[in-house]
């Protein structure tokens, strides 16, 4: 079997209510004439039927479920999935498909047209759609502080829809250590140090109930992780440790 052109990486934690429909949607999307692809569900210590549902939904497809205990965080799950991927490109997407899978075409076209190593979905650029007003306000506040702390130019680092050139970004993913929601900032910070070409692409985003991000505690924890980034990586990118 030839290597896939695309790997879909889906971090999942207690997603029994949403994951089955997402995987069925992805299977339907992949049935159209497309290059070979694989689906990787990375379970992050779920206590519900997430693993069983994922295995049943992926039966007969080029896909697998990576399991682990205990819960480590979304960043850990994403790293594990990207490092297990075999596709030329890797799409990271959320278990609820808040950004519809059809938006992949925008990221892929931008990546190819501009010679990028990373294309990230953005809910903050003109042309994006669907952000919840409260979460939009919280996101803008976090982003403003984050940019001041890191120098990153991106308007939305936290959208869970990112397309990576696997060969170019694997050394960066191997170096990452942030396990929870600030992993996006760490990834982009290291990409910038490595002088990879990264661009934001406006995408559709649909507010789905059941978000795992707490509006009370998580922003503070994320900012603390961001504060440690420059100290941890102060010597610059040197490849995998």
N, C-alpha and C positions, 0 to 999 in steps of 0.2 A: 504494500500500500504506500502510495506516494505521500510525502509530507504535506500537511495542509497549508493552504495559503493564509488562512485566518484562524486564530484561536479566540474563542469567546470565553472570557474569564468572569465568573459570577460568584462573588463572595456571598455567603448565606449564613445567617444566624437566626434560628427560630422563624423560618419563613414558610411553614407548612401551609399557611393560608394563601400565599401569593405565588410560590415558586412553580407549582404545577402548571398554572396558566401561562406563566412566562416561558417555561421550557417548551410548551406546545406551540406558543407563538414563534419561538426561535426555530423550531423544527419546520414550521410552515414556511418561514422566511428562507430557510436554507434549501427548500425544495425547488425554488426557482433556479434557473440556470446560473450557477455560481461556481467559482473555483472551490476545491475541497476545503472543508472547514471542520473544526472540532469544537466541542462544548466542554468546558471544565467548570464544574460546580465545586467550590471550596467551602465545605462546611466548617464552621468555626465553633465547634463544641455545642451544637444545638441540643436542647432538651426535649424537642418535640419530634414530629415525624418528617422533618426536613430531608434527612438522608434517604429514607424509604421512598418518599415522593420523588426525589431527584433520580434515584436509580430506576424507578418504574418509568418515569417520563423519558429517560435517555436510552431505554432498552431498544436495541436495534439501530442505534445511531453511533456515529463516531464521537463518543463522549465518555466522560468518566466523572466520578464523584471522589474528591479527596476529603478524607475525614481526619479529625483530630480533636483531642481534648487536652486541657480545658479550653474555654473561650479565651482567645488571645486578643482579638480586635480585628477590625476591618483591614487595617494596614497589613497585619500579619497574613491574613487570608489572601489579600491581593498579591503580596509578594510570593507566597507559595504557589498561587495559580500561574503567575507570570513565569516563574522559574520552571514550572512543569510544562509550560506550553511549548509546542513544536512548530507553530505557524510562523510564516515570514512576518506577519503583523499580528498584534494582540489587541483585541478590543476589550477593555474593562467596562462592564455594565452592571447596574444594580439589579437585585433580584426582583424588583417591582416594575422594571422597565419604565421608570419615570421619564426617561428619554427613550422614545420609540426606536426600535432597532433600525427602522428605515433611515434614521439620521446618520447611520454609519456611512452612507454614500457621501454625505457632505464632508465628513472628516477624511475619508479616503481620497476624495477628489482634491481637497486642499493639500493633503500630504503629498500627493503625486505632483500637483501643479507647482508647488513651491519648494520641492525637495526637502521636506521636513523629516525629522526623526520622530516627532511627537505632534499630534493634533489633539487638542482638548476641547470638549464641549463646554460652552459658556452660556449661562443664563443671564449674563450682565450686558452683553453686547447688543447693539441695535439689530433687530431681526430675530432675536430669541423670543420665546413665548412661554407663558404658563406659570411663572414663579408665584408662589404664595406670598401675599404682601408682608406678613410678619416675618417669614423666613427670609424674604428678600431684604428687609431692613436689617435683620441680624447678620445676614451674609455680607452686606455692604459694610457694616460696622467692623466685622471681623477682617474683611479684606483690606480696609483702609489701615487698620493697625498692623496687619501682617505685612503689607507692602512697606510700611515705614520701618519695620524690624528687619526685613530681609532684602529689600531692594528689588523684589520681583515685580514685573510690570503688569501681571495678569489681573484682569478684573474679576475672575471667578476661578479659584483654584479647586473648589470643593465639588463641582459637578462630577458625578460618578460615571462619566462617559468619556473615555480617553482611548485613543488609538496610538499604539506604539510600534515602532520598528524594533522587532525583538532583538536582533543582533546588536543594534546600537545601544539599546537601553538595558540589556541584561547586566552589564557591569555595574550600572547605577543601582538597579534593584538589589543586586547582591550586597551592596554597601549599606542599604537602608536599614534602620533600626526602629523607627517609630511604628508601634503596633496599632495605634488607634487612629482617630479621624484626621490628625494632622499629617498623616503619611503623604497626602497629596502635595503639601507644601514642601516636605522633605524631598520628594521625588523631583519636583520642578526646580528646587534650589540646586540640587545636584546636577540636573540637566543643564542649568545655566552655568554652573562651574565647569562642566565638561564641554561647554560651547556647542551643545546640540541645538538644532533649529526646532523651535517650538512655537506654535501659533494657536490662538483661540479661534473657535468656530461657533457662531451662534446656533443654538439648537432649540428644538421644542422640548419643553419640560412640563410634565403633568404632575401636579401635586397628588401623591398617593397616600392614603391613610396607613398608619403603622410604621412611620419613620422610626429608626433606631437612634436618631440624634436627639438628645435632650436639649431643649432651648435654655434650660437653666444651668446645668453643670458642664455640658460638653464644650461650649465656647471658651470657658475659662481654662479647662484642661488643654484644649487645643492651643491656646495662646502660650501656655506654659511650655508645651512641647516645641512651639515655634521659637520661643526665647532660648531654648537649648540648642537649636540648630546651628547657629553661627559658631558657638563655642565648640560643638562636637566636630564640625567640618571646617574649622578655621584654617586648616592647612591646605584646603582646596581638594579638588577631586584627583585621586591617584589611582582609580580603578578599584577592583575588589580587594578587601584587606587580606 
